């Protein structure tokens, strides 16, 4: 039924507001299992520190242009004697 309503909105057979209202009502009337009830999530925030870039756009440009941003790990990052490495 929801697909048909969306198709009607797309074909200007009903107003978008009316179609969305109908879809909302259909969803309210459908019983939900506990899993379905809690499957939605919200992303609260995200952060990243990217090499050789101040933001994601610069980082993407670096990747797109083939820039090699791999460098030695700074000595002040952590105590290297705690790790066993062949490098």
N, C-alpha and C positions, 0 to 999 in steps of 0.2 A: 504494500500500500504506500509506503514512504517513497519508493522509487517512482510510482505513478504520480504522486504529488509533486516530486521534484521535476519530473518531465512536464507536468502541466505548468509549473512556474517557468521553466525554460521556454516553453512554447507560448507564453503569455496568455494561457487559458485561465489562470487565476493570478491574483496579485501575490507578490512575494510574501507580504505580511500575513495574508490569509493562509497561504501554504505552510509557512513556518508555524503559525498557530495550530494548524491541524496536525502537523508532525509532532509538535510538543504534546498535544493532547493524546495522540496515539502512544507516545513513549510513556506518558504518565499512567496510562491504563494498562500497560504491559507489566506483568509481574517480573520482578528481577530476583535472580539468585543472589546470595551474599557475595559471590565472586564478581558477578557483573556489577553489583552496586558499588564495589570498592576498586574497580579496575582503573579508574581514571586517576591520573597523577598531575601534580603541578610542579613546574620547574621554578624554584624560588630565586635562584641566581646561579651564575656560572662565572668562573674566572680562569685565566690562563696566563702564564708567563711564557712568551714565545721567543725563540732565539732570533736575534738580529731584527726584531720588529717591535714597534710600539703598540700595534693593534692587529686584529685579524686580517685587515686589508693589506697591510705591509707584509704580513706573513704569507698570505696567499700570493702576492706579487713575487716574493722570494721563491716560493715553490714553483710558480708558473715559469719563472725565468731561469730555473735550474740553479739557483744560488745554494751553495753548500754552506750551511750554518753549523756544521758539526765542528766543535772545538774541544780542546782539553778541558777537563773539569777543573774549575778554579780550586787552588789548594785550600782556600779558606771555606770551601763549601762543606767539607767534612774531613775527619781524620782518616787519611788513606791507609794507615797501618791496621785499621779494623777490617780491611777487605783483602782477600787473597785474589790477586789478578795477575794474569800472564802478560798484561800490557804494560 
